[in-house]
Amino acid sequence: MHAAPRGQRQPFARSGRLGRIARDTDGDAYADIAFTFTFSEYDNGSQTGTAWYATGPDARQPEPTGQVIADSIPVSFDGTARPVRIDEPGPIRLFVGLRSDPFFADVEGALHGMKWTGHDDFAGNNVDCIALEVPSDLLGPGPVVGVWASISRRSDGVLEQMDRGGNPTINPFINPEGEKNRYNSRQPADDVANYLGPWSQLLEKGGYSPKEARETALQCLPDILRYDRAKPTSYPNGRGLADDVFSYRFAWLTHGKVPPTGLQPHDDLLPTFPYLGPPNP
């Protein structure tokens, strides 16, 4: 998933790439349920996708496996929301295409000592979107939902994971440049072993005691977005599109010393599916 330059139509994902939304149901940081999406070549302004649903061992396979729940899904490039309705394995709504980017952040301020400029660097941008709405029973048992997403590409016959994440604003701001690609290639089940030490040290520099730093790092390790269905949705309990996750992350890194950016959510969010507003011109 990536931001598209304004005014340009781009293929959602080139042939040989796949996107995946994974769900851990038992707390071991391995996928127990997975929705996988593959896409055709971008041809003459159009593109289609295929959606797969897998459970159990199939959900942990890197290749698309399980049940094909929809094919020939139209990818929208003109801003028209055409949700696909799927009946099995349950009532599902799916939309794939260009939408207005809901993320709001003062990137310039972050790059210059966290001195906020008041400018939203994502205002007016578009993003290629997979919006998926499923009934709760398809997400497995238990009150807590744990999800993450990944994008892979096939190169010379080998499927390579290029990006992944559960919690927002983690890899860009926490890991050093030399670690970002390695982080994206790994799986959540390995996160505590690989990152608890360096992330705890980083948080100690931000003002936490060693014990506090470890506990705070474990809020995002493994990198799976947790949502307790019995509690209101607000990051870090799930994530709403209007949540100021950018400000949250810098306060998290500095033990609350960095104030919010003051930016407001974008005003083009929709109250109904697919929730993201029409693309900006």
Residue pairs with C-beta under 8 A, 6 or more apart in sequence:
1 19
1 127
1 128
1 129
1 130
1 149
1 151
1 163
2 127
2 128
3 101
3 122
3 125
3 126
3 127
4 10
4 98
4 125
4 126
4 127
4 128
6 124
6 125
6 126
6 280
6 281
7 281
9 45
9 77
9 98
10 42
10 128
11 39
11 41
11 42
11 47
11 75
12 39
12 42
12 47
12 49
12 75
12 96
12 97
12 98
12 128
13 19
13 37
13 39
13 128
13 151
14 39
14 41
14 42
14 153
15 39
15 40
15 41
15 42
16 153
16 154
16 155
17 38
17 39
17 151
17 152
17 153
17 154
17 162
18 36
18 37
18 38
18 39
18 64
18 151
18 152
18 153
18 159
19 36
19 37
19 130
19 149
19 150
19 151
20 34
20 35
20 36
20 37
20 149
20 150
20 151
20 152
21 34
21 35
21 130
21 132
21 147
21 148
21 149
22 31
22 33
22 34
22 59
22 147
22 148
22 149
22 150
23 31
23 32
23 33
23 34
23 59
23 139
23 140
23 145
23 146
23 147
24 30
24 31
24 32
24 146
24 147
24 188
24 224
25 32
25 33
25 139
25 140
25 141
25 142
25 146
26 32
26 142
27 146
28 189
29 146
29 187
29 188
29 189
29 191
29 222
29 224
30 60
30 187
30 188
30 189
31 59
31 60
32 55
32 56
32 59
32 140
33 53
33 54
33 55
33 59
33 138
33 139
33 140
34 52
34 53
34 54
34 55
34 58
34 59
34 60
34 66
35 51
35 52
35 53
35 132
35 134
36 51
36 52
36 54
36 64
36 65
36 66
37 49
37 50
37 51
37 52
37 96
37 130
38 49
38 50
38 52
38 64
39 47
39 48
39 49
39 50
39 75
40 47
40 48
40 49
41 47
45 77
46 74
46 75
46 77
47 75
47 77
48 71
48 72
48 73
48 74
48 75
49 73
49 75
49 96
50 64
50 68
50 70
50 71
50 72
50 73
51 68
51 69
51 70
51 71
51 73
51 86
51 94
52 64
52 65
52 66
52 67
52 68
52 69
53 66
53 67
53 69
53 89
54 61
54 65
54 66
54 67
55 66
58 65
58 66
59 65
59 66
62 152
62 159
62 161
63 159
67 88
67 89
69 86
69 88
69 89
69 92
70 84
70 86
70 94
73 84
73 94
73 96
74 82
74 84
74 96
74 97
75 96
75 97
76 82
76 95
76 96
76 97
76 98
77 97
77 98
78 98
79 98
79 99
79 278
79 279
81 95
81 97
81 99
81 273
81 274
81 278
82 95
82 97
83 93
83 94
83 95
83 131
83 273
83 274
84 93
84 94
84 95
85 91
85 92
85 93
86 92
86 93
86 94
89 138
90 134
90 135
90 137
90 138
91 135
92 132
92 133
92 134
92 135
92 138
93 131
93 132
93 133
93 273
93 274
94 130
94 131
94 132
94 133
95 129
95 130
95 131
95 273
95 274
96 129
96 130
96 131
97 128
97 129
98 126
98 127
98 128
98 129
98 279
99 126
99 127
99 129
99 131
99 274
99 276
99 277
99 278
99 279
100 125
100 126
100 127
100 266
100 268
100 276
100 277
100 278
100 279
100 280
101 122
101 125
101 126
101 127
101 266
101 276
102 127
102 241
102 242
102 265
102 266
102 269
102 276
102 277
103 122
103 127
103 246
104 120
104 122
104 123
104 244
104 246
104 263
104 264
104 265
104 266
105 120
105 121
105 122
105 169
105 246
105 261
105 263
106 116
106 117
106 118
106 119
106 120
106 121
106 246
106 261
106 263
107 121
108 117
108 119
108 121
109 115
109 116
109 117
109 119
109 261
110 173
110 246
110 250
114 250
114 254
114 258
116 259
116 261
116 262
118 261
118 262
118 263
120 263
123 266
124 280
125 280
126 279
126 280
127 276
129 274
129 276
131 273
131 274
131 275
131 276
133 273
136 229
139 145
143 228
143 229
143 230
144 226
144 227
144 228
144 229
145 226
145 227
145 228
145 229
145 238
146 166
146 224
146 225
146 226
146 227
147 166
147 224
147 225
147 227
148 164
148 165
148 166
148 188
148 223
148 224
148 225
149 164
149 165
149 166
150 161
150 163
150 164
150 165
151 161
151 162
151 163
151 164
152 159
152 160
152 161
152 162
153 159
153 160
153 162
154 160
160 185
161 184
161 185
162 184
162 185
163 184
164 184
164 186
164 187
164 188
164 223
165 171
165 223
166 188
166 222
166 223
166 224
166 225
167 220
167 223
167 224
167 225
167 236
168 235
168 239
168 245
168 249
169 245
169 246
169 248
169 249
170 220
170 223
170 249
171 180
171 183
171 184
172 180
173 249
173 250
173 253
174 199
174 202
174 253
175 183
175 195
183 195
186 194
188 222
188 223
188 224
189 222
190 222
191 221
191 222
191 223
192 218
192 221
192 222
195 217
195 221
196 214
196 217
196 218
196 221
199 213
199 217
199 220
199 221
200 210
200 213
200 214
200 217
201 213
202 253
203 212
203 213
203 216
203 217
203 253
203 255
204 210
204 213
206 253
206 254
206 255
206 257
207 254
207 255
207 257
208 216
208 255
212 255
216 252
219 236
219 252
220 236
225 238
225 239
226 236
226 237
226 238
227 233
227 237
227 238
228 237
228 238
231 237
233 239
233 240
234 240
234 243
235 243
235 245
235 248
236 248
239 245
241 265
241 269
241 275
241 276
242 265
242 269
244 260
244 261
244 263
244 265
246 261
246 263
247 258
247 259
247 260
247 261
247 263
250 258
251 257
251 258
251 259
251 260
266 277
268 277
268 278
269 275
269 276
269 277
270 276
270 277
